[in-house]
Amino acid sequence: MEISILKPLCYFDVFNHPLKREELLRLCDKTIKGSNFDQTLKTLVKNKVCFESNNYYSINSNVDKIVKERKEKEALAQSYLKKLSFYTRIIKSFPFVRGVSVSGSLSKGVMYDKGDIDYFIVTKKNRLWVCRTLLILFKKICLLNSRKYFCVNYFVDEDNTEILDQNIFTAIEITHLIPVYGADVVQRMKAKNDWTKQFFPNHSAQNYFLPIEGSGLFKRTAESLFSGSFAEKLDLYLMRITFRRWSKKFKSFHPDKLELTMRSNRGISKHHPSDFQTKVLAGYKKRIEKLTIGNEGPIYS
């Protein structure tokens, strides 16, 4: 149980993000009862393996400082949430958008300076690249390529909602997704990724944003225009030219890295050139090893 508590603390320490007691309980990788959990947590604090401040916990001994910083990030997140409805309505009005959810830092209730709102978008089958191209063009032309409130860097279609990279990073992102449009589509996607229960059997949805529903005349008209064999060919064409451009731009990437960070096939578009996932997992592994809580070895070292 100690290991199960320390794993999420190690993970979120990568972000200097202390966890509330309730958050920590939901993120344990074993099914845990509250009374045993609380007693174990007290023992870890008593032995200075982790530290507590105002019901926040961290493996960082400077917990008071990072709790203060988290509350500042929570306040900043509120200003971004005020913009969320406006930009969600824009995204959902585009043809072939079936579900939209918020990922990244905002889905954890915080926002960093110079951060942005990350959207995870589910599209109609075989129309992902048409949908993505239209949204990217809108961002470049109408928003002057600003990502602040409009970072659309991950798309899947309705037939490709199971995430291929199954690890603690992706499990946290999926379980924390906040549906903002097409809640039923997002929930079906989460159900498709029930492998996340292997990581977080205690986790339950903690959404705090009411999803927007419905579609407008522009969307229905545009979808009728992009139908038939022409739209099929256009979607394939847009996929191919985008992948060629990315392959040329990131030609220094090893093929495995290109596949991980810039995955581009008929049902998936992923644009993560900074390879944030790998960096986070490396930081997590480093903290796990420091606490010697691998397959063997004492927690207290």
Backbone torsions as a table, in degrees:
resi	resn	phi	psi	omega
1	MET	NA	-37.3	176.8
2	GLU	-58.5	-44.3	179.6
3	ILE	-63.5	-41.5	-179.5
4	SER	-62.5	-33.2	177.1
5	ILE	-75.9	-38.7	-174.8
6	LEU	-74.8	-27.2	-179.0
7	LYS	-58.9	-53.7	178.3
8	PRO	-64.8	-30.8	176.5
9	LEU	-65.0	-39.3	176.4
10	CYS	-64.2	-43.2	-177.8
11	TYR	-62.3	-51.0	-175.2
12	PHE	-76.4	-13.1	173.4
13	ASP	-67.7	-23.6	175.2
14	VAL	-57.5	-31.6	-177.9
15	PHE	-101.8	7.0	-173.2
16	ASN	53.2	45.0	-173.0
17	HIS	-118.0	99.5	177.0
18	PRO	-70.3	153.0	-176.3
19	LEU	-111.4	140.5	172.2
20	LYS	-71.5	159.7	-179.2
21	ARG	-55.5	-44.5	-178.0
22	GLU	-66.7	-38.7	178.4
23	GLU	-64.6	-43.4	-178.4
24	LEU	-63.2	-41.8	178.9
25	LEU	-61.5	-42.7	-179.2
26	ARG	-67.5	-23.0	-174.8
27	LEU	-97.1	2.3	176.8
28	CYS	-70.0	145.0	-176.5
29	ASP	-92.5	10.2	173.5
30	LYS	-126.8	149.0	175.5
31	THR	-69.5	120.3	-170.1
32	ILE	-129.5	138.6	174.1
33	LYS	-89.2	146.7	-173.5
34	GLY	-56.3	-43.2	-175.4
35	SER	-65.5	-44.8	178.2
36	ASN	-66.1	-37.5	178.7
37	PHE	-60.9	-49.3	-177.0
38	ASP	-63.5	-39.0	179.5
39	GLN	-67.0	-41.6	178.2
40	THR	-65.1	-40.2	179.7
41	LEU	-63.0	-41.5	177.6
42	LYS	-61.9	-39.9	179.6
43	THR	-64.0	-42.8	179.4
44	LEU	-63.2	-39.6	177.8
45	VAL	-68.1	-43.6	-179.8
46	LYS	-59.1	-38.7	-179.3
47	ASN	-87.6	6.2	177.2
48	LYS	57.7	35.3	171.5
49	VAL	-85.1	-34.0	169.4
50	CYS	-135.5	171.5	-171.0
51	PHE	-133.2	150.6	-174.1
52	GLU	-125.7	143.4	173.7
53	SER	-151.6	116.1	177.8
54	ASN	53.2	43.4	178.3
55	ASN	69.8	18.8	170.0
56	TYR	-108.6	145.0	-176.2
57	TYR	-128.3	147.4	-179.5
58	SER	-159.4	157.8	171.7
59	ILE	-85.3	-4.3	177.9
60	ASN	-84.2	122.0	-177.9
61	SER	-66.2	-20.9	178.3
62	ASN	-88.8	49.9	-171.2
63	VAL	-65.9	-33.5	179.8
64	ASP	-59.7	-41.3	-178.2
65	LYS	-66.6	-45.7	-175.7
66	ILE	-76.0	-24.1	172.9
67	VAL	-66.7	-43.2	177.2
68	LYS	-60.1	-42.7	-179.9
69	GLU	-66.6	-38.1	178.6
70	ARG	-62.6	-42.9	-180.0
71	LYS	-63.7	-33.8	175.6
72	GLU	-67.2	-38.9	178.1
73	LYS	-68.7	-33.5	176.8
74	GLU	-65.6	-39.8	178.3
75	ALA	-64.7	-41.2	178.4
76	LEU	-64.9	-36.7	179.5
77	ALA	-60.5	-35.0	-180.0
78	GLN	-61.5	-36.4	178.8
79	SER	-68.2	-32.9	176.6
80	TYR	-72.8	-37.8	179.7
81	LEU	-62.4	-29.9	178.0
82	LYS	-65.4	-26.1	179.8
83	LYS	-89.1	-13.8	-169.7
84	LEU	-62.5	-43.4	-177.8
85	SER	-60.7	-43.6	-178.4
86	PHE	-60.7	-48.5	-177.1
87	TYR	-75.0	-29.8	175.2
88	THR	-63.3	-41.7	179.1
89	ARG	-62.6	-34.0	176.4
90	ILE	-67.0	-50.3	-176.9
91	ILE	-61.4	-45.2	-175.7
92	LYS	-69.0	-17.8	179.5
93	SER	-79.5	-10.1	-179.0
94	PHE	-79.5	147.3	-178.2
95	PRO	-61.8	141.0	173.4
96	PHE	75.0	4.7	172.7
97	VAL	-77.3	123.6	-177.8
98	ARG	-112.5	-26.7	179.0
99	GLY	-155.1	140.7	178.7
100	VAL	-133.5	134.2	174.6
101	SER	-139.0	157.7	179.3
102	VAL	-97.0	133.4	177.0
103	SER	-121.1	-160.0	176.3
104	GLY	66.1	-157.3	-172.8
105	SER	-63.7	-36.9	-177.4
106	LEU	-64.1	-30.7	178.2
107	SER	-69.6	-14.4	175.2
108	LYS	-98.9	5.7	176.3
109	GLY	84.3	14.5	-179.8
110	VAL	-132.9	164.6	174.6
111	MET	-146.2	139.7	-179.5
112	TYR	-95.9	156.8	172.6
113	ASP	-56.7	135.5	-178.4
114	LYS	63.1	20.8	176.1
115	GLY	-79.9	177.1	178.2
116	ASP	-142.9	167.5	177.7
117	ILE	-90.0	117.9	179.2
118	ASP	-93.5	129.1	179.1
119	TYR	-111.4	137.1	173.3
120	PHE	-108.4	118.6	-170.0
121	ILE	-116.6	131.6	174.5
122	VAL	-104.5	129.3	-177.4
123	THR	-114.7	171.9	172.7
124	LYS	-66.3	150.5	178.1
125	LYS	-59.3	135.6	176.7
126	ASN	64.0	21.3	175.5
127	ARG	-132.6	11.8	-176.6
128	LEU	-57.9	-45.8	-171.8
129	TRP	-75.9	-29.3	171.6
130	VAL	-65.4	-47.7	179.9
131	CYS	-60.4	-48.5	-178.1
132	ARG	-62.2	-44.7	-178.0
133	THR	-61.2	-42.1	178.7
134	LEU	-63.8	-41.9	179.6
135	LEU	-67.3	-40.6	178.9
136	ILE	-65.9	-40.9	177.5
137	LEU	-62.0	-41.4	177.2
138	PHE	-60.6	-44.8	-179.6
139	LYS	-62.4	-44.6	-177.5
140	LYS	-68.3	-40.4	-174.3
141	ILE	-87.3	-51.3	-173.1
142	CYS	-85.3	-29.6	-179.1
143	LEU	-107.6	10.1	179.3
144	LEU	54.1	36.4	177.7
145	ASN	65.6	21.7	178.1
146	SER	-74.7	133.9	179.0
147	ARG	-97.7	-8.8	-167.9
148	LYS	-50.4	-51.1	-179.6
149	TYR	-112.9	11.1	-169.2
150	PHE	-150.3	59.3	179.2
151	CYS	-97.2	98.0	-177.7
152	VAL	-107.0	87.1	-172.4
153	ASN	-120.1	6.7	178.6
154	TYR	-143.7	119.1	178.6
155	PHE	-127.3	141.0	167.0
156	VAL	-135.3	155.1	174.0
157	ASP	-97.0	175.0	-172.4
158	GLU	-62.1	-21.3	-179.8
159	ASP	-95.9	1.7	-176.2
160	ASN	-133.6	45.7	-175.6
161	THR	-87.9	-10.2	175.9
162	GLU	-79.3	122.8	-177.4
163	ILE	-74.5	131.0	-175.1
164	LEU	-75.9	-36.0	-177.4
165	ASP	-88.5	103.3	-172.8
166	GLN	-106.4	99.0	-179.1
167	ASN	-150.5	-178.8	-176.1
168	ILE	-64.2	-33.1	179.3
169	PHE	-63.5	-53.0	-178.9
170	THR	-68.7	-32.8	178.1
171	ALA	-62.8	-41.7	178.3
172	ILE	-66.8	-42.2	-179.8
173	GLU	-62.8	-42.6	-178.1
174	ILE	-68.6	-46.3	-177.2
175	THR	-66.9	-24.3	-177.8
176	HIS	-97.4	0.5	179.0
177	LEU	-55.8	134.4	177.2
178	ILE	-104.8	111.7	178.0
179	PRO	-66.6	128.9	177.1
180	VAL	-120.9	-11.5	173.4
181	TYR	-157.6	139.9	-179.8
182	GLY	64.3	53.7	-175.2
183	ALA	-56.4	-36.6	-179.8
184	ASP	-65.6	-36.0	178.1
185	VAL	-66.7	-44.6	-179.7
186	VAL	-64.7	-40.7	179.9
187	GLN	-66.6	-37.3	175.9
188	ARG	-64.5	-37.0	177.3
189	MET	-63.9	-43.1	178.1
190	LYS	-62.1	-41.0	178.9
191	ALA	-64.5	-35.1	178.2
192	LYS	-64.5	-26.9	-179.7
193	ASN	-102.8	47.2	-179.1
194	ASP	-70.5	-4.5	173.2
195	TRP	-61.5	-19.4	178.7
196	THR	-63.3	-20.5	179.0
197	LYS	-66.0	-22.7	175.9
198	GLN	-64.7	-29.8	178.9
199	PHE	-90.3	-40.1	-172.7
200	PHE	-136.5	74.3	-178.7
201	PRO	-67.2	-17.0	-179.2
202	ASN	-93.5	-3.5	-171.2
203	HIS	-78.5	139.4	173.1
204	SER	-135.4	154.8	-176.1
205	ALA	-60.8	136.6	178.4
206	GLN	-127.9	57.2	-176.2
207	ASN	-79.3	141.9	-178.6
208	TYR	-130.9	25.8	178.9
209	PHE	-136.1	128.2	-178.5
210	LEU	-78.1	117.9	-177.5
211	PRO	-62.2	145.5	175.0
212	ILE	-89.0	138.8	-179.2
213	GLU	-125.7	176.3	177.0
214	GLY	91.1	163.4	177.0
215	SER	-138.6	153.1	-174.9
216	GLY	-101.8	178.1	-178.3
217	LEU	-63.8	-40.5	-180.0
218	PHE	-59.3	-44.4	-178.5
219	LYS	-63.9	-46.3	-178.3
220	ARG	-65.0	-39.6	179.9
221	THR	-66.9	-45.0	-179.8
222	ALA	-63.1	-39.0	-180.0
223	GLU	-66.5	-34.0	178.1
224	SER	-69.9	-31.8	178.4
225	LEU	-71.2	-41.0	-179.9
226	PHE	-91.7	65.3	-179.9
227	SER	-130.8	167.1	176.9
228	GLY	78.4	-166.3	-174.2
229	SER	-66.7	-31.0	178.5
230	PHE	-59.7	-46.9	-179.1
231	ALA	-65.5	-35.5	177.5
232	GLU	-60.8	-47.7	-179.0
233	LYS	-67.0	-39.1	179.2
234	LEU	-63.6	-41.7	-179.5
235	ASP	-62.4	-44.4	177.8
236	LEU	-63.6	-41.9	179.6
237	TYR	-61.1	-46.3	-179.5
238	LEU	-64.3	-36.4	176.9
239	MET	-63.0	-46.1	-175.2
240	ARG	-67.5	-43.9	-177.9
241	ILE	-70.6	-32.6	177.5
242	THR	-66.4	-45.1	-179.5
243	PHE	-65.0	-39.1	178.1
244	ARG	-63.1	-40.5	179.6
245	ARG	-65.7	-42.9	179.5
246	TRP	-66.7	-40.5	-179.9
247	SER	-61.5	-38.0	178.8
248	LYS	-72.1	-43.6	-178.1
249	LYS	-65.6	-37.1	-177.3
250	PHE	-113.3	43.9	-177.4
251	LYS	-65.7	-16.9	178.3
252	SER	-77.5	-13.4	-178.7
253	PHE	-72.4	138.3	170.0
254	HIS	-63.3	147.9	-179.6
255	PRO	-52.3	-36.9	178.7
256	ASP	-66.5	-39.6	178.7
257	LYS	-69.3	-38.5	178.5
258	LEU	-63.2	-40.5	178.7
259	GLU	-66.3	-39.6	-178.9
260	LEU	-69.8	-44.0	-170.9
261	THR	-93.9	-27.1	-175.4
262	MET	-126.9	39.6	-176.3
263	ARG	-55.7	126.4	-175.1
264	SER	-141.3	99.8	171.8
265	ASN	-137.7	-173.5	-171.5
266	ARG	-60.5	-30.2	-175.5
267	GLY	-113.3	3.1	-177.1
268	ILE	-141.6	135.5	170.5
269	SER	-134.7	116.3	-177.3
270	LYS	-125.5	126.1	-178.6
271	HIS	-126.7	85.8	-178.4
272	HIS	-130.4	64.5	-174.7
273	PRO	-63.9	-21.7	179.7
274	SER	-75.6	-9.1	179.3
275	ASP	53.4	48.3	-177.2
276	PHE	-60.6	-36.7	-179.4
277	GLN	-56.9	-47.8	-178.5
278	THR	-64.0	-39.6	179.5
279	LYS	-64.2	-42.7	-179.6
280	VAL	-66.3	-44.7	-179.5
281	LEU	-64.0	-35.4	177.4
282	ALA	-66.3	-42.0	177.5
283	GLY	-64.2	-39.7	177.5
284	TYR	-63.4	-46.7	179.8
285	LYS	-60.0	-41.5	-180.0
286	LYS	-60.3	-41.6	-179.2
287	ARG	-71.7	-36.8	176.2
288	ILE	-61.0	-45.3	-178.8
289	GLU	-66.5	-36.0	179.7
290	LYS	-63.6	-36.5	178.5
291	LEU	-85.0	-2.1	-177.3
292	THR	48.7	54.3	176.3
293	ILE	-118.4	41.1	175.4
294	GLY	-78.9	-149.0	-179.3
295	ASN	-63.9	-30.4	179.0
296	GLU	-140.7	163.2	176.9
297	GLY	111.1	149.4	-177.6
298	PRO	-73.0	151.5	173.3
299	ILE	-71.0	-42.5	-177.4
300	TYR	-89.1	112.2	-177.6
301	SER	-132.1	NA	NA
